[in-house]
Amino acid sequence: MARQAALFDLDGVLVDSEGVYYEFWDNIDRMFPTGIPDFAASIKGSTLKKIMDYFPDPDVRSRITTMLEEQERSMRYVLFDGVIPFLDELRSRHIPCAIVTSSNEDKMHKLFDQHPGFADYFKVVITDRQVTRSKPDPQGYLLAADRLACDPADCYVFEDSFSGLEAARRSGAKVIALSTTNAADTLVDKADKVISSFRQLSVDELLER
């Protein structure tokens, strides 16, 4: 069994894309009202399949899927400041890493195409294809830990959304919250540590937790 591992959510943690997705789903809710308060925020961490449950009309689903594909086709995936140095430090310490995301395979290919070498940091990538239950269910994180041959209790999960933080906590891992999507004071009771950037955390500090 690996001694420790680092498991990362994608949007809002490694990639600065949450604002784009929030605006997209907020506009969708205006076009096809769901009646869900702050719909764009409430679905954070959900797979597309689960999100589509809010839109039972097949024609509406088709239109949303087409719009999302067009959105993601033109997106630039910007890595947060400090991500690469932190991943380099983990690599130098031989700590395996995984991505656990509700995104699909096509999006991951686009991301890795835009950032050559980025995929090499991750021994495991869990997407919507590998899970049957969206966050806040811990399935994705438990699966990543298993594939890294690591006890979930020895994993460090990096998350930004409430549903993702709950999934991380339920997995039994140590939880690090990024205050990129929600205010830091709303995250304190949901994580072992709250940071605004990977520049605020060294691997030595991480392993002390």
Backbone hydrogen bonds in HBPLUS format (Angstrom, degrees):
<---DONOR---> <-ACCEPTOR-->    atom                        ^
c    i                          cat <-CA-CA->   ^        H-A-AA   ^      H-
h    n   atom  resd res      DA  || num        DHA   H-A  angle D-A-AA Bond
n    s   type  num  typ     dist DA aas  dist angle  dist       angle   num
A0002-ALA N   A0149-ALA O   2.61 MM 147  5.68 142.2  1.74 135.8 147.8     1
A0156-TYR N   A0005-ALA O   2.87 MM 151  6.30 150.3  1.96 153.1 162.8     2
A0006-ALA N   A0096-PRO O   2.97 MM  90  6.39 162.3  2.00 158.0 163.8     3
A0098-ALA N   A0006-ALA O   2.95 MM  92  6.45 142.6  2.09 153.6 161.1     4
A0007-LEU N   A0156-TYR O   2.81 MM 149  6.05 166.8  1.83 154.2 158.4     5
A0158-PHE N   A0007-LEU O   2.88 MM 151  6.29 155.4  1.94 162.8 170.5     6
A0008-PHE N   A0098-ALA O   2.78 MM  90  6.10 166.9  1.80 153.9 157.8     7
A0100-VAL N   A0008-PHE O   2.76 MM  92  5.88 160.1  1.80 145.8 149.1     8
A0009-ASP N   A0158-PHE O   3.05 MM 149  6.16 163.7  2.08 167.0 169.5     9
A0013-VAL N   A0010-LEU O   3.10 MM   3  5.38 160.5  2.14 125.0 127.6    10
A0014-LEU N   A0010-LEU O   2.85 MM   4  5.12 149.4  1.94 139.3 149.6    11
A0015-VAL N   A0010-LEU O   3.09 MM   5  5.93 168.9  2.11 144.2 144.3    12
A0012-GLY N   A0015-VAL O   2.81 MM   3  5.66 163.6  1.84 168.7 164.0    13
A0080-PHE N   A0014-LEU O   2.99 MM  66  5.80 161.0  2.03 141.0 145.1    14
A0017-SER N   A0015-VAL O   3.00 MM   2  5.67 126.3  2.30 108.1  92.6    15
A0016-ASP N   A0078-VAL O   2.75 MM  62  5.51 167.4  1.76 174.2 174.5    16
A0020-VAL N   A0017-SER O   3.10 MM   3  5.41 121.4  2.46 105.8 119.5    17
A0021-TYR N   A0017-SER O   3.14 MM   4  6.49 163.6  2.17 158.5 162.9    18
A0022-TYR N   A0018-GLU O   2.79 MM   4  5.94 157.8  1.83 153.1 160.1    19
A0023-GLU N   A0019-GLY O   3.07 MM   4  6.20 165.1  2.09 144.4 148.0    20
A0024-PHE N   A0020-VAL O   3.00 MM   4  6.22 155.9  2.06 145.0 152.3    21
A0025-TRP N   A0021-TYR O   2.95 MM   4  6.15 175.7  1.95 159.0 158.1    22
A0026-ASP N   A0022-TYR O   2.85 MM   4  5.91 147.7  1.96 147.8 157.8    23
A0027-ASN N   A0023-GLU O   2.99 MM   4  6.10 154.8  2.05 144.0 149.9    24
A0028-ILE N   A0024-PHE O   2.97 MM   4  6.30 150.2  2.06 144.1 153.4    25
A0029-ASP N   A0025-TRP O   2.97 MM   4  6.12 153.8  2.04 139.6 145.8    26
A0030-ARG N   A0026-ASP O   3.12 MM   4  6.40 136.5  2.31 136.1 147.6    27
A0030-ARG N   A0027-ASN O   3.12 MM   3  5.00 125.4  2.43  91.1 105.6    28
A0031-MET N   A0027-ASN O   2.98 MM   4  6.29 150.4  2.07 147.1 155.0    29
A0032-PHE N   A0028-ILE O   2.75 MM   4  5.92 162.5  1.78 157.4 162.5    30
A0041-ALA N   A0038-ASP O   3.06 MM   3  5.61 127.9  2.35 112.2 124.3    31
A0042-SER N   A0038-ASP O   3.05 MM   4  6.28 156.0  2.11 152.3 159.9    32
A0043-ILE N   A0039-PHE O   3.22 MM   4  6.39 139.8  2.39 155.4 161.6    33
A0044-LYS N   A0041-ALA O   3.25 MM   3  5.51 165.7  2.28 110.1 114.2    34
A0046-SER N   A0043-ILE O   2.90 MM   3  5.43 157.6  1.95 146.4 145.6    35
A0051-ILE N   A0047-THR O   3.00 MM   4  6.36 160.0  2.04 152.5 158.6    36
A0052-MET N   A0048-LEU O   2.90 MM   4  6.09 155.6  1.96 152.5 158.3    37
A0053-ASP N   A0050-LYS O   3.07 MM   3  5.37 150.9  2.15 105.2 114.2    38
A0054-TYR N   A0051-ILE O   3.01 MM   3  5.90 165.8  2.03 124.1 128.1    39
A0055-PHE N   A0052-MET O   2.90 MM   3  5.19 160.3  1.94 110.9 117.4    40
A0061-ARG N   A0057-ASP O   2.99 MM   4  6.31 160.7  2.03 156.7 162.7    41
A0062-SER N   A0058-PRO O   2.97 MM   4  6.18 157.0  2.03 145.6 151.4    42
A0063-ARG N   A0059-ASP O   3.01 MM   4  6.27 158.0  2.05 146.4 152.0    43
A0064-ILE N   A0060-VAL O   2.91 MM   4  6.15 163.3  1.94 155.1 159.6    44
A0065-THR N   A0061-ARG O   2.90 MM   4  6.09 163.3  1.93 152.0 156.7    45
A0066-THR N   A0062-SER O   3.04 MM   4  6.23 160.2  2.08 147.9 152.8    46
A0067-MET N   A0063-ARG O   2.97 MM   4  6.18 159.8  2.01 148.7 154.5    47
A0068-LEU N   A0064-ILE O   2.85 MM   4  6.06 158.5  1.89 153.9 159.9    48
A0069-GLU N   A0065-THR O   2.96 MM   4  6.14 159.0  2.00 147.8 153.5    49
A0070-GLU N   A0066-THR O   3.02 MM   4  6.25 156.5  2.08 147.0 153.2    50
A0071-GLN N   A0067-MET O   2.92 MM   4  6.15 153.4  1.99 144.6 152.4    51
A0072-GLU N   A0068-LEU O   2.89 MM   4  6.14 167.5  1.91 157.0 158.9    52
A0073-ARG N   A0069-GLU O   2.91 MM   4  5.95 141.3  2.06 140.7 151.4    53
A0083-VAL N   A0080-PHE O   3.25 MM   3  5.78 166.1  2.27 133.0 134.2    54
A0086-PHE N   A0082-GLY O   3.14 MM   4  6.15 156.4  2.20 145.0 151.7    55
A0087-LEU N   A0083-VAL O   2.91 MM   4  6.18 159.3  1.95 155.5 161.8    56
A0088-ASP N   A0084-ILE O   2.81 MM   4  6.01 154.2  1.88 154.3 162.1    57
A0089-GLU N   A0085-PRO O   2.96 MM   4  6.19 149.1  2.05 141.3 149.2    58
A0090-LEU N   A0086-PHE O   2.98 MM   4  6.32 156.7  2.04 148.3 154.3    59
A0091-ARG N   A0087-LEU O   2.91 MM   4  6.11 158.3  1.95 146.8 153.0    60
A0092-SER N   A0088-ASP O   2.92 MM   4  6.16 155.0  1.98 145.9 152.5    61
A0093-ARG N   A0089-GLU O   3.15 MM   4  6.38 131.6  2.39 138.0 150.1    62
A0093-ARG N   A0090-LEU O   3.10 MM   3  5.14 134.0  2.32  95.5 108.5    63
A0095-ILE N   A0090-LEU O   3.01 MM   5  5.27 176.8  2.01 150.7 150.0    64
A0094-HIS N   A0091-ARG O   2.96 MM   3  4.95 160.5  2.00 105.8 111.0    65
A0123-LYS N   A0097-CYS O   2.97 MM  26  5.98 139.6  2.14 152.4 158.0    66
A0099-ILE N   A0124-VAL O   3.04 MM  25  6.51 150.3  2.14 146.0 153.2    67
A0126-ILE N   A0099-ILE O   2.76 MM  27  6.00 175.2  1.76 161.9 161.7    68
A0101-THR N   A0126-ILE O   2.92 MM  25  6.12 176.4  1.92 162.5 162.1    69
A0128-ASP N   A0103-SER O   2.98 MM  25  5.79 162.6  2.01 151.3 153.7    70
A0108-MET N   A0104-ASN O   3.26 MM   4  6.59 157.4  2.31 146.7 153.0    71
A0109-HIS N   A0105-GLU O   2.96 MM   4  6.27 154.3  2.02 153.4 160.0    72
A0110-LYS N   A0106-ASP O   3.07 MM   4  6.39 157.1  2.12 149.6 155.4    73
A0111-LEU N   A0107-LYS O   2.92 MM   4  6.20 160.1  1.96 153.3 158.8    74
A0112-PHE N   A0108-MET O   2.93 MM   4  6.14 167.7  1.95 152.5 155.3    75
A0113-ASP N   A0109-HIS O   2.87 MM   4  6.00 144.2  2.00 143.0 153.3    76
A0114-GLN N   A0110-LYS O   3.01 MM   4  6.22 149.8  2.10 145.4 152.7    77
A0115-HIS N   A0111-LEU O   3.09 MM   4  6.35 134.6  2.30 141.2 153.8    78
A0118-PHE N   A0115-HIS O   2.99 MM   3  5.61 162.5  2.02 141.1 144.6    79
A0120-ASP N   A0117-GLY O   3.18 MM   3  5.39 138.0  2.37 100.3 111.6    80
A0121-TYR N   A0118-PHE O   3.17 MM   3  5.88 165.9  2.19 119.3 123.4    81
A0122-PHE N   A0119-ALA O   3.09 MM   3  5.72 163.1  2.12 118.9 123.9    82
A0130-GLN N   A0127-THR O   3.12 MM   3  5.75 149.1  2.22 115.1 122.1    83
A0137-ASP N   A0134-SER O   2.95 MM   3  5.75 150.5  2.04 130.1 129.0    84
A0141-TYR N   A0138-PRO O   3.03 MM   3  5.51 116.2  2.45 114.1 128.9    85
A0142-LEU N   A0138-PRO O   2.96 MM   4  6.12 163.1  1.99 164.1 169.1    86
A0143-LEU N   A0139-GLN O   2.87 MM   4  6.03 155.1  1.93 152.4 159.4    87
A0144-ALA N   A0140-GLY O   3.00 MM   4  6.22 156.9  2.05 144.2 150.3    88
A0145-ALA N   A0141-TYR O   3.00 MM   4  6.18 165.0  2.03 147.6 151.4    89
A0146-ASP N   A0142-LEU O   3.01 MM   4  6.16 157.2  2.06 143.4 149.9    90
A0147-ARG N   A0143-LEU O   2.94 MM   4  6.20 158.2  1.99 150.7 156.3    91
A0148-LEU N   A0144-ALA O   2.99 MM   4  6.22 133.7  2.21 143.1 155.7    92
A0148-LEU N   A0145-ALA O   3.22 MM   3  5.11 131.6  2.46  92.4 105.4    93
A0150-CYS N   A0145-ALA O   2.87 MM   5  5.08 173.2  1.87 152.1 152.7    94
A0149-ALA N   A0146-ASP O   2.98 MM   3  4.90 155.5  2.04 101.9 108.8    95
A0154-ASP N   A0151-ASP O   2.77 MM   3  5.37 158.1  1.81 122.6 130.1    96
A0155-CYS N   A0152-PRO O   3.03 MM   3  5.11 162.3  2.06 112.1 113.6    97
A0174-LYS N   A0155-CYS O   2.98 MM  19  6.22 166.9  1.99 164.7 160.4    98
A0157-VAL N   A0174-LYS O   2.82 MM  17  6.17 167.4  1.84 170.8 172.9    99
A0176-ILE N   A0157-VAL O   2.76 MM  19  5.96 168.7  1.78 176.4 174.3   100
A0159-GLU N   A0176-ILE O   3.03 MM  17  6.44 158.2  2.07 160.5 167.4   101
A0178-LEU N   A0159-GLU O   2.79 MM  19  6.03 153.6  1.86 152.4 159.5   102
A0165-LEU N   A0161-SER O   2.87 MM   4  6.05 157.2  1.92 149.9 156.1   103
A0166-GLU N   A0162-PHE O   3.00 MM   4  6.21 154.3  2.07 145.6 152.3   104
A0167-ALA N   A0163-SER O   3.00 MM   4  6.24 155.1  2.07 142.8 149.6   105
A0168-ALA N   A0164-GLY O   2.89 MM   4  6.14 157.0  1.94 148.1 154.4   106
A0169-ARG N   A0165-LEU O   2.92 MM   4  6.12 163.5  1.95 148.8 153.1   107
A0170-ARG N   A0166-GLU O   2.88 MM   4  6.04 162.0  1.91 150.8 155.9   108
A0171-SER N   A0167-ALA O   3.04 MM   4  6.21 128.9  2.31 138.4 151.1   109
A0171-SER N   A0168-ALA O   3.16 MM   3  5.19 136.3  2.36  95.8 108.0   110
A0172-GLY N   A0169-ARG O   3.09 MM   3  5.49 151.6  2.18 108.3 116.6   111
A0192-ASP N   A0175-VAL O   2.79 MM  17  5.29 147.3  1.89 135.5 146.1   112
A0177-ALA N   A0193-LYS O   2.85 MM  16  6.24 164.3  1.87 163.4 164.8   113
A0195-ILE N   A0177-ALA O   2.86 MM  18  6.24 164.7  1.88 170.0 173.5   114
A0179-SER N   A0195-ILE O   2.89 MM  16  6.19 155.6  1.95 148.4 156.1   115
A0186-THR N   A0183-ALA O   2.98 MM   3  5.56 152.7  2.06 116.1 124.5   116
A0187-LEU N   A0184-ALA O   3.00 MM   3  5.29 160.2  2.04 111.7 118.0   117
A0190-LYS N   A0187-LEU O   2.85 MM   3  5.16 159.9  1.89 117.8 123.6   118
A0200-GLN N   A0197-SER O   3.00 MM   3  5.62 163.7  2.03 114.6 120.0   119
A0201-LEU N   A0198-PHE O   3.23 MM   3  5.42 168.1  2.24 110.6 112.7   120
A0206-LEU N   A0202-SER O   2.96 MM   4  6.26 152.6  2.04 146.2 154.6   121
A0207-LEU N   A0203-VAL O   2.93 MM   4  6.15 161.7  1.96 155.0 157.9   122
A0208-GLU N   A0205-GLU O   3.29 MM   3  5.24 144.4  2.43  95.7 105.8   123
A0209-ARG N   A0206-LEU O   3.13 MM   3  5.76 162.0  2.16 116.2 121.6   124
